Amino acid sequence: MSTPPQKPQYSSPEEAARIYLLPNLFTAGNMLCGFLAIKNCIEARFTTLSGTERAEHYNMAVWFILFACICDLFDGRVARATKRESLFGAEFDSIADTVSFGVAPALMACFLVIKPEATDNVQLVTWLLAFIYLLCAGVRLARFNVLTNPLVPGNEKRAAGGDFVGLPSPAAAGMIASLVLVLSKVMKSADQKDPFEQAVQAWSWSLLPLMLIISFLMISNVRFPSFKKLDWTAKARTRGFILIIISGFILFRYPQFTFPAVFLGYISYSIFRHVFLLKKSEMDPAPEDDDEPVSKV
């Protein structure tokens, strides 16, 4: 005898498509930040600016992507805390994430890597890699919607695990975008006539292999902690609380280095954790392929 089908969570399409103001305002803020990041990238690339002014535009684009990460962090938490979750909010969130964490970092990487004197082959390869990143981000978001859709039986069991399957798109975009802050720091410490151009020429190539690695991680089965259970009511020991305060001060005092370190640390920790758990046989490497157990009489 098979497991009885799950009772639908929504009584009508109108209820599933209901728009709740507060959580969707955060999602709209996420999309706005992504749009402004794209705007600054275009202005940095196609307007007549000095190296320093172009660097400021790229820096603004990075900050808008990071602000989008903050908005994305809060929209789901607000929806769950106020019990205002809906299928509309989930789909709207994915569309906003595609803009902020897919299109914006892909354009940023292309504009930084492609020089005016670049050959057609170089431009083609760069745009192709950027599209692969965007494609993987879209696949990652679509898979996430399927794995968290409340109408699919068994999803509540997956959600209870507290992990993401594949690298979350905000972390992927943050890793790529925060490297621009490193380039900006190199620019300010250089002595050359146009230090931003020198820094970009020296380091921007590293964005291409990084984009490939991040693209693979987004569609992989690697488990990444979601921290969904961490909220304002979470308890912390004294030493942990002090460490968080110190880390926050360092983060905002030296953002050029700490933001890339935070994203890189999250990715590295998750990969090592996943490998360790696989070796201990505590985790299925492909949870999305699991079927619900069937009981027989």
N, C-alpha and C positions, 0 to 999 in steps of 0.2 A: 504494500500500500504506500503510495507516494505521499509526500508532505502536502497538506492542503495549501492552496494558493493564498498569498498574502492579501489581506484586506486593503483596498486602495486608501491612501492617506487623504485624498481630496475627493470631495463629493461631486464636484463639477469642474469643467475647464475654467470657468470664471474664477473659482476659488484658487486653482493652481496658478492662474495668471495675475493674481492680486498683487498690486504694487504697494509695498509698505514704505512710508516716506523716509524714516531715519536710516535704515540700512542701505537703501538704494541711493541716498544722498552720498554716502561714503563711496559707493560704486561709481556714481557720476563723478565724484572728485577724483577717483582713480583714472577714469577715462580722460578727464580734463588735464590731469598731470601728464598723461601719455601724449595727448595732443600738443601740449606746450613743449614737451621734450622734442617731439618731431619738428615743431616750429623753430626751436632754437638750433637744431641740427641743420635745417635748411638754410637758416640765416647765416650760420657759421660757414657753410660751404659756398653759398652762391652770392654773398654780398661782399663788397670791397671793404675788408677789415684788416687791421694789423694782426700779427700773430697773437699778441696778448688779448685783443678783443675777441678773436676767434676762440681762444682758450676759455674766455669767460662765458661765451655762448655754450660751448660744450659742457662746461662746469654746471651751468644752469640746467642743461638737459639732463645731466646726471642727477642733480638734486631733485628734479621733477620726477624722474624714475624712482628715486628712493622715497619721495613723498607718496608716489603711487603705491609702493610697497606698504607703507603705513596705512593708507586708506584700505587696501586690500586686506590687511591684517584685521581691521576693525569692522568691516562690513559684515562678515560672517559672525563674528563674536556678538555684535549688536543684535543681529537677527536671532541668534540662538538665545541670548539673554532676555530679549523682549518677546520671544516666541512668535516672531514675525517672519518665519522662513516660508519661502514659496519657490515653485519651479521657475517663475519669472525671474526672481532674484538670482537664482543659480545661473540661468542662461545669460542674463545681463552682466553678471560678474565675469563670465568667460569671454564675452565680447569685449568688455573693458580691458581684461587681461591681455587679449590678443593685441590690442592697440598699444598698451603701456609696456608689456613685457615681451611682445613679439616684434611688432613693426618698429618701435622706437629704438631698441638696442641694435636691431639689424641695420637700420639706416645709419645709426651712429658709427658702427663698425665699418660700413662701406665708405662713408664719407671720410673717415680717418685714414683708411688704407689706400683708397684710390687717389692717386696724384694726377694733376692735369696732364702730365707727360706719360702716364701709364699706357701701356699698349692695350689693344683690344682684348687680347687673351687674358691679361691680368684683370681687366675690368670684368670680363665674363666669368672668370673663376671666382672673383670676389662676390659678385652678385649671386652666383650660384650657391656659394657657401652661406650667404646671408639668407637666401630663400630656404635652404635646408634647415637652418636654425628656425626660421619662421614656421616652416611646415611641421617640424618636431614640436614646437610650442603649441601649434593648433591641435596636433594629435594628442599631446599630453593633456590639454584642457578638455578635449572631447572625451578621452578615456576617463578623466576624473569625473565628468558629469555622469557617465554611465555607471561608474563604480559607486557613486553616491546618490543615484536616483532612488528616491524612497519607494518607487513603484516596482523596483527589481527585488525579488525575494533574496534575502541573505546580505543585503547591503548594510543593514544595521549591525551585523556581526563584524563586517570589515571595518566599519567606522569605529567600532569599540576598540580596535587595535591601536588607534592613535598614531598611525603612520601614513605617509603618502607613498603611493607606488610610483616611482620615478621622481626625478628632481622637480620641485615646484617651480613654475615659471617665474615667480617673483625673485626667487634666489638665483635662478639662471640669469635673468636680466640684471640683477644687482651685481653679480660677479663680473659680467662684461662691462657694465656702465662704470663701476667703481674704479676700474683700471684707468679710466680717463683722468681721475683725480691724481693718480700716480704720475701720469704724463704731465699734468699741470704742475705738480711739485717739481718734476725734473726741469720743466720750462723755467720756473722762477729761479732755480739755482744755476742756470746756464749763463754763459758769458757772451753767447753769440748774438749776431745781429737780429735774427728771427728765431729765438730759442724754441718756440712752440713747433715750428716746422721741423727743426732739427730733432726734437724729442719724438715727434710723430714718425719721422722717417726712421728713427732708430728702433722704435718699440712697437709701432702699430701692427707690424706683421704678426706679432704674437697673438693678436686677436683672432686670426683665422683658425689656427689649430685649436685654440681655446673654444671657439664656437662649435667646432666639430665634436669635441669632447663633451661639452655641455649639451649639445643636441642629442648625442647618444644617451646621456644620463637621463634626459627628460623622458625618453620613451623606453627606458630600461625597466627592469623589475626590482631595482635596488630600492630598499625601504628607507625613507627619510623621515625623521621625527617631525610631527606636525605641531606639537606643543599646544594642541587644542585644549588640553586639560589644565593648562597653566592660565590662571586668571588672577583678578585682583584679590581673591580670597585665598590664594595659595599661600602656604606657610613656608618660611625660610629660616634657616639657622642664622645666628648672629654673624658668623664668619662668611656665610654665603651672601647675606644681605650687604655686608661691607664690601665684599668682592664685586657685587653688582654695581654698587655706587661708584667704586673706583673705575671699573670697566666703562661705565657710562661717561665718566669725566674724560677718560683717555679717548673714548670714541669721538666725542665732540671737540676735544682739544687737538687731536691729530687725525682728522677724517681722511686725509689723503692715503694713510697707511692702514688705519684701523678698519675702515669699511671693507676694503679688499680682504683683509685678514679675517674678518668675521665671516664673510661669505665663503672664503676658501676653507676656513676651519669647519664650518657647517658641512660643506660637501665632503671634506676629507674624513671627518668624524663619522658621517653617515655611511660612507663606503667601508671603512674599517669595521664599523659596527655590524653592517650587513654581512660582511665576510665572516666575522667572528660568530655571528648567530647561525649562519649556514653550517659552519663547521661543527657547531654544537647541536645541529639538527633541531633547532628551536623555531625555525621559520621556513615556510614554503617559499622558494624563490619565485614562484609564479602564482600568487594568490588570486589574481583575477581570473585564472583558468579553473579554479576550484569549482566543483559542483556541490550543491547541497546534498548531504547524505540521504540515501533512499532507504527507508525501512521496509522490510519484507515480513510478511506473516508466514 
